[in-house]
Amino acid sequence: PSLKDEELDVIGELISNMYGAVEVNKLIKEGTPKKEALNGFMKRVMGSIDS
């Protein structure tokens, strides 16, 4: 209750970035090329923004 909207936005952005890093790292460890893993994740992010 004491957090401002801007602070909540920053926390959400940090969590989203951490999730993205974990997902991309997982794809790379599974053998997906780095560029493809990053592009695939960004397509998902952009798709969720457009929805």
Helices and strands as residue ranges (DSSP letters): H 5-29, H 34-50
